[in-house]
Amino acid sequence: MTQAPPPWGQPPEGRPQPPAPPWDHLRRRRSTQQTPQSSRRQRLSRSKLRARAFTALIAVALIVTVTAFAQAAHGQPPNKGASTTTTTTTTPTTTTSPPPATAATASGGISRSITVVGIGDSVTSGYNCNCEAFVGLYATQLAAQDDVQTSSVNLGVPGWTSSQLLAAMTKPGAFRNQVAKADVLLVTIGANDLNPLESKGPAGCPATCYTPLIDSAGHNVELIVDAARAANPAHPPTVLVTDYWNVFQDGDVGTAEHGTTFQSWSDALTRAESAQICDGAQSAGATCVSLYAPFKGNGSINPTSLLAADGDHPDAAGHQLIASTLLAATPRPLP
């Protein structure tokens, strides 16, 4: 019976297999010894790649986070010759912007930031406007005109009377501390002092009726300015105090709501209080800035286009007008 040939690659049965050449053993040994190290190097290489990728992701996250915080802290990027503002009645914050590169210098070479603080009632706060109030607009215009950095803080509180503002100015706390930081202080107060008279009207409140109230408002304004200077005696602010175009509703809304007789009475009442406000401001060394003529001329101009829908508060155009009027009346040089 014929013997089957051995499997392919094996020597015939009974014949010894020839020994492998010595370099083959070395090759196999070297190959066997390199396999764990090579695998380890591959694992380390992958680990390093993952570590580098993780580090890069952390770096990107940090950059994004820092950028977000910077934007939150500074608001929008400052525009040329503009300043930014924050409106609040509790814990206000301020932001600054650089002066324009090509503005005409009128500030006496001031290099620090000028802080503008607004105090007063709903007119100061920008109530019913849905716009930037005149405090921030004034700071923006001041930066553009005087080639200075500016910041602004709006401390206006809707409904406040002169007595309430005076109490806040003379009480230690956050409100007074903010006022103490002012280089320029804008004050608009006194209209709400006369609110009890609105229901009486011309028939129930002639001049002898409203005179005590307007005298009190004027006296309080004087004390408010004194308190502002006392808040920081080493660096008293430049103080500008405004009066009003009307202490009640005006324009088309005022006429429709109350009639022409009431409007004539409120106009006389407003003029009388404005005189007392200016007397009080000037007695304390402040600058009185009349808003009556800018809004109404000699009294014959209808101010509707400068008023919000309620006929009582300024609209965006009204706030722009107040800001530019204040700027034109600002004494130089700045403090």
C-alpha positions as CSV (number, residue, x, y, z in Angstrom):
1,M,0.0,0.0,0.0
2,T,1.6,3.3,-1.0
3,Q,2.3,5.7,1.9
4,A,0.7,9.1,1.6
5,P,3.0,12.0,1.2
6,P,3.5,14.2,4.3
7,P,1.5,17.4,4.6
8,W,2.8,20.3,2.7
9,G,5.7,22.0,4.4
10,Q,6.5,19.1,6.8
11,P,9.5,16.7,6.4
12,P,8.8,13.1,5.6
13,E,8.1,10.9,8.6
14,G,11.3,9.7,10.3
15,R,13.4,12.4,8.7
16,P,14.6,15.0,11.2
17,Q,13.6,18.6,10.6
18,P,16.6,20.8,9.8
19,P,17.4,23.4,12.4
20,A,16.3,27.0,11.7
21,P,19.1,29.3,10.8
22,P,20.4,31.4,13.7
23,W,19.3,34.7,12.2
24,D,15.7,33.4,12.2
25,H,15.8,32.9,16.0
26,L,17.2,36.4,16.4
27,R,14.5,37.8,14.1
28,R,11.7,36.0,16.0
29,R,13.2,37.0,19.4
30,R,13.6,40.6,18.3
31,S,10.1,40.6,16.9
32,T,8.7,39.1,20.2
33,Q,10.6,41.5,22.3
34,Q,9.5,44.6,20.3
35,T,5.8,43.8,20.3
36,P,5.0,44.9,23.9
37,Q,7.2,48.1,23.6
38,S,5.6,49.0,20.3
39,S,2.2,48.5,21.7
40,R,3.1,50.5,24.7
41,R,4.4,53.3,22.5
42,Q,1.2,53.3,20.5
43,R,-0.8,53.5,23.7
44,L,1.3,56.3,25.0
45,S,1.1,58.1,21.7
46,R,-2.7,57.8,21.7
47,S,-2.8,59.0,25.3
48,K,-0.6,62.0,24.5
49,L,-2.9,62.9,21.5
50,R,-5.9,62.6,23.7
51,A,-4.2,64.8,26.4
52,R,-3.3,67.4,23.9
53,A,-6.7,67.4,22.4
54,F,-8.2,67.8,25.9
55,T,-5.8,70.6,26.7
56,A,-6.8,72.4,23.5
57,L,-10.5,72.1,24.3
58,I,-9.9,73.5,27.8
59,A,-7.9,76.4,26.3
60,V,-10.8,77.2,23.8
61,A,-13.3,77.0,26.6
62,L,-11.3,79.4,28.7
63,I,-11.0,81.8,25.9
64,V,-14.8,81.7,25.2
65,T,-15.5,82.1,28.9
66,V,-13.1,85.0,29.4
67,T,-14.6,86.7,26.3
68,A,-18.1,86.2,27.5
69,F,-17.3,87.7,30.9
70,A,-15.5,90.7,29.3
71,Q,-18.5,91.4,27.1
72,A,-20.8,91.1,30.1
73,A,-18.7,93.4,32.1
74,H,-18.2,96.1,29.5
75,G,-21.4,95.8,27.4
76,Q,-21.1,96.6,23.8
77,P,-17.7,97.6,22.4
78,P,-17.3,101.4,23.0
79,N,-18.0,103.5,20.0
80,K,-16.0,106.5,18.9
81,G,-16.6,109.4,21.3
82,A,-19.4,107.5,23.1
83,S,-19.9,106.3,26.7
84,T,-22.1,103.6,27.9
85,T,-24.7,103.8,30.7
86,T,-26.5,101.6,33.1
87,T,-29.9,102.6,34.5
88,T,-30.8,101.4,37.9
89,T,-32.2,102.5,41.3
90,T,-30.6,100.0,43.6
91,T,-27.1,98.7,42.8
92,P,-26.0,100.7,39.7
93,T,-22.9,99.8,37.7
94,T,-20.8,102.0,35.5
95,T,-19.0,101.4,32.3
96,T,-16.4,103.5,30.5
97,S,-15.5,104.2,27.0
98,P,-12.4,105.9,25.4
99,P,-12.6,109.5,24.1
100,P,-12.8,110.1,20.3
101,A,-9.4,110.3,18.6
102,T,-10.3,113.5,16.7
103,A,-12.5,115.5,19.2
104,A,-11.6,119.1,20.0
105,T,-10.1,119.2,23.5
106,A,-11.9,121.4,26.0
107,S,-11.3,119.5,29.2
108,G,-8.0,121.0,30.2
109,G,-6.1,117.8,29.5
110,I,-8.1,115.4,31.7
111,S,-6.8,111.9,31.3
112,R,-9.0,110.1,33.9
113,S,-12.6,109.1,33.3
114,I,-15.4,111.6,34.1
115,T,-18.3,110.1,36.1
116,V,-21.7,111.5,35.4
117,V,-24.4,110.7,37.9
118,G,-28.1,111.5,37.5
119,I,-30.5,111.8,40.4
120,G,-34.1,112.7,40.5
121,D,-37.5,111.4,39.5
122,S,-39.1,109.6,36.6
123,V,-37.7,112.1,34.1
124,T,-34.2,111.3,35.1
125,S,-34.9,107.5,35.1
126,G,-36.3,107.6,31.5
127,Y,-39.7,106.4,32.5
128,N,-42.2,105.6,29.7
129,C,-39.6,106.3,27.0
130,N,-38.1,102.9,26.2
131,C,-35.0,104.8,25.2
132,E,-31.7,105.9,26.7
133,A,-32.3,108.6,29.2
134,F,-30.6,112.0,29.1
135,V,-28.0,111.0,31.8
136,G,-26.3,108.5,29.5
137,L,-26.8,110.7,26.4
138,Y,-25.2,113.6,28.2
139,A,-22.2,111.4,29.1
140,T,-21.9,110.3,25.4
141,Q,-22.1,113.9,24.1
142,L,-19.6,115.0,26.8
143,A,-17.1,112.4,25.7
144,A,-17.4,113.4,22.1
145,Q,-17.1,117.1,22.6
146,D,-14.5,117.3,25.4
147,D,-12.2,114.4,24.3
148,V,-12.5,112.6,27.7
149,Q,-13.5,109.2,28.9
150,T,-16.9,109.1,30.6
151,S,-19.1,106.8,32.6
152,S,-22.6,107.3,33.8
153,V,-24.9,106.1,36.5
154,N,-28.6,106.8,36.6
155,L,-30.1,106.9,40.0
156,G,-33.5,108.4,39.0
157,V,-36.4,106.9,40.9
158,P,-40.0,107.4,39.5
159,G,-42.3,109.1,41.9
160,W,-39.7,110.6,44.1
161,T,-40.3,114.0,45.6
162,S,-37.6,116.5,46.6
163,S,-38.0,115.4,50.3
164,Q,-37.4,111.7,49.4
165,L,-34.3,112.6,47.4
166,L,-33.0,114.8,50.2
167,A,-33.5,111.9,52.6
168,A,-31.5,109.6,50.4
169,M,-28.7,112.2,50.0
170,T,-28.3,112.7,53.7
171,K,-28.4,109.0,54.8
172,P,-25.2,107.0,54.7
173,G,-25.5,104.1,52.2
174,A,-25.1,103.0,48.7
175,F,-27.1,105.9,47.1
176,R,-25.0,108.6,48.8
177,N,-21.8,106.6,48.0
178,Q,-22.6,106.6,44.3
179,V,-23.3,110.3,44.4
180,A,-19.9,110.9,46.1
181,K,-18.2,109.4,43.0
182,A,-19.7,112.0,40.7
183,D,-17.6,114.5,38.8
184,V,-20.8,115.9,37.2
185,L,-24.1,115.6,39.0
186,L,-27.4,116.1,37.1
187,V,-30.5,116.8,39.2
188,T,-34.1,116.9,38.1
189,I,-36.6,116.9,41.0
190,G,-39.7,118.7,42.3
191,A,-42.6,117.9,39.9
192,N,-44.0,115.2,42.2
193,D,-44.0,117.6,45.1
194,L,-47.0,119.2,43.4
195,N,-49.0,116.0,42.7
196,P,-51.6,116.8,45.4
197,L,-52.5,119.9,43.6
198,E,-53.6,118.2,40.3
199,S,-56.9,117.1,41.7
200,K,-57.7,120.6,42.9
201,G,-57.0,122.4,39.6
202,P,-57.1,126.1,39.0
203,A,-60.4,126.6,40.8
204,G,-59.2,124.9,44.0
205,C,-55.6,126.1,44.1
206,P,-54.7,129.6,43.3
207,A,-51.2,131.0,43.8
208,T,-51.7,131.3,47.6
209,C,-52.4,127.6,47.7
210,Y,-49.4,126.3,45.8
211,T,-46.8,128.8,47.0
212,P,-45.8,126.9,50.2
213,L,-45.2,123.7,48.1
214,I,-43.0,125.3,45.5
215,D,-41.1,127.2,48.2
216,S,-40.4,123.9,50.0
217,A,-39.3,122.3,46.7
218,G,-36.8,125.1,46.1
219,H,-35.4,124.9,49.6
220,N,-35.0,121.1,49.3
221,V,-33.1,121.5,46.0
222,E,-30.6,123.8,47.8
223,L,-30.1,121.3,50.6
224,I,-29.7,118.5,48.0
225,V,-26.9,120.3,46.3
226,D,-25.3,121.0,49.6
227,A,-25.5,117.3,50.5
228,A,-24.0,116.4,47.2
229,R,-21.0,118.6,47.8
230,A,-20.7,117.3,51.4
231,A,-20.7,113.7,50.2
232,N,-17.1,114.2,48.9
233,P,-15.7,117.5,50.2
234,A,-12.3,116.7,48.7
235,H,-13.8,116.5,45.2
236,P,-17.1,118.2,45.0
237,P,-19.0,117.7,41.7
238,T,-20.1,120.1,39.1
239,V,-23.9,120.2,39.7
240,L,-26.5,121.1,37.1
241,V,-30.1,121.3,38.2
242,T,-33.0,121.4,35.7
243,D,-36.5,122.7,36.0
244,Y,-39.5,121.5,34.0
245,W,-41.5,122.4,30.9
246,N,-44.6,121.3,32.8
247,V,-45.1,119.6,36.1
248,F,-48.2,117.9,34.8
249,Q,-49.3,116.6,31.4
250,D,-48.6,118.8,28.4
251,G,-49.1,119.1,24.7
252,D,-52.0,117.4,22.9
253,V,-52.5,114.9,25.7
254,G,-52.6,117.5,28.4
255,T,-55.1,119.6,26.5
256,A,-57.3,116.6,25.8
257,E,-57.2,115.3,29.4
258,H,-57.6,118.6,31.3
259,G,-58.6,121.4,28.9
260,T,-57.0,124.7,28.1
261,T,-57.9,126.4,31.5
262,F,-56.1,123.7,33.4
263,Q,-53.1,123.9,31.0
264,S,-52.8,127.7,31.6
265,W,-52.9,127.1,35.3
266,S,-50.3,124.3,35.2
267,D,-48.1,126.5,33.0
268,A,-48.2,129.3,35.6
269,L,-47.5,126.7,38.4
270,T,-44.6,125.3,36.5
271,R,-43.0,128.7,35.9
272,A,-43.4,129.6,39.6
273,E,-41.8,126.3,40.8
274,S,-39.0,126.6,38.2
275,A,-38.1,130.0,39.6
276,Q,-37.8,128.5,43.1
277,I,-35.8,125.5,41.9
278,C,-33.3,127.8,40.2
279,D,-33.0,130.0,43.2
280,G,-32.3,127.1,45.4
281,A,-29.8,125.6,43.0
282,Q,-27.9,128.9,42.5
283,S,-27.9,129.6,46.2
284,A,-26.0,126.4,46.7
285,G,-23.5,127.2,43.9
286,A,-25.1,124.9,41.2
287,T,-25.9,125.7,37.6
288,C,-29.6,126.0,36.9
289,V,-30.6,124.7,33.4
290,S,-34.0,125.7,32.2
291,L,-35.9,123.2,30.1
292,Y,-38.9,125.4,29.6
293,A,-37.7,127.3,26.6
294,P,-36.1,124.3,24.8
295,F,-39.4,122.5,25.0
296,K,-41.9,125.4,24.6
297,G,-40.1,128.5,23.6
298,N,-41.9,131.4,25.2
299,G,-44.8,129.1,26.0
300,S,-46.4,129.1,22.5
301,I,-44.7,126.0,21.2
302,N,-46.6,122.7,21.4
303,P,-44.1,120.1,22.9
304,T,-46.1,117.0,21.9
305,S,-43.3,115.8,19.5
306,L,-40.9,115.8,22.5
307,L,-43.2,113.8,24.8
308,A,-44.0,110.1,25.3
309,A,-47.5,108.8,24.7
310,D,-48.5,109.7,28.3
311,G,-47.9,113.4,27.5
312,D,-46.0,113.6,30.8
313,H,-42.5,112.3,30.2
314,P,-39.9,113.0,27.5
315,D,-39.6,110.6,24.5
316,A,-36.3,109.8,22.8
317,A,-36.2,113.2,21.1
318,G,-37.0,114.9,24.4
319,H,-34.2,113.1,26.2
320,Q,-31.8,114.1,23.4
321,L,-32.8,117.7,23.8
322,I,-32.4,117.7,27.6
323,A,-28.9,116.1,27.1
324,S,-27.8,118.7,24.6
325,T,-29.2,121.6,26.7
326,L,-27.3,120.4,29.8
327,L,-24.1,120.0,27.7
328,A,-24.3,123.5,26.4
329,A,-24.8,124.8,30.0
330,T,-21.9,122.7,31.6
331,P,-19.3,125.0,33.2
332,R,-15.7,124.5,32.0
333,P,-13.2,123.3,32.9
334,L,-14.5,120.0,34.2
335,P,-13.6,119.1,37.7
